[in-house]
Amino acid sequence: MKFLEIGTDKDHVHFLIQSVPTYHVTKLVTMLKSLTAREVFKRCPHVKKKLWGGEFWSDGYYASTVGRHGNENTIGDYVKKQAAKYQKLYEDRQLSLF
């Protein structure tokens, strides 16, 4: 899994992720939520105490896929424009899952 863009708004996050087609979208979302929550709680342990039920992410999500012929640049621009001020939130490298 490789993050191409991450955009934030007041109450949600948009990710543009590149992955191999053998992973189901549900598995990618589950891994993404698990890894990011674990990292936030490791870096900021006080956050967990302030959350309802100690959960970082809500249960729901929306996912869409872009195939070989989709326009990745258009979607990347959309993600960047989610907040009034865009800030790159990740390093441009592959995320290690295991």
VENKA-V121468 format. One line per field, one symbol per residue. phi: phi as a letter, one per 20 degrees, with the letter a starting at -180 (. if undefined). psi: psi as a letter, one per 20 degrees, with the letter a starting at -180 (. if undefined). burial: I if it has 24 or more other ideal C-beta (glycine too) atoms within 12 Angstrom, else O. A space follows every 10 residues. Layout:
phi = ???
psi = ???
burial = ???
This chain:
phi = .cfebccdcf cbcdddcdbf ffefggffff fffffffgff fffcfffgfe efmmefdffe acccdcegef dffffgfgff efdfcfcfdb eebfeeec
psi = ppphqpqqah jrqppoqprq iipqgggggg gggggggggg hghmhhghhi qojjpgqrhr rpqqqpahjr nhgghggggh jhrhopppjr qmrppph.
burial = IOIIIIIOOO OOIIIIIOIO OOOOOOOIIO IIIOIIOOOO OOOOOOOOOO OOOOOIIOOO OOOOOOOOOO OOOOIIOOII OIOOOOOOOI OOOOIOOO
